[in-house]
């Protein structure tokens, strides 16, 4: 029983743990800037604001990634989660430079979150079809979402 549950969520768990490490990295950057020998108020404000912005969207990311993975398929949801973490890193680093450099990361992150949200909706809709109409389209939908997750790599 336990191994069946773990089989269905282990990729989501790995992405979640990587995201925790990323949050720790962001917090260390804020702490380092705060304790620097030559404190620069503008630099501290940028890194602090970038950290806050990333933390504001973090609960939404976790919720839609886990819902998409549980309701539909963990592989494309985990892949989208990794892409989101890469994009969030790009956003954070871009924000520490010039704020206009963070815009592509922000927009791409929104696209990944929207993809995960659609996966949630499709998974719930498929569950309702199975429950009330005895029609299961999960295999077809999983194939489509696996293929569509690769489209996230397009700029």
Secondary structure, 3 states (H helix, E strand, C coil): CHHHHHHHHHHHHHHHHHHHHHHHHHHHHHHHHHCCCCCCHHHHHHHHHHHHHHHHHHHHHHHHHHHHHHHCCHHHHHHHHHHHHHHHHHHHHHHHHCHHHHHHHHHHHHHHHHHHHHHHHHHHHHHHHHHHHCCCCHHHHHHHHHHHHHHHHCC
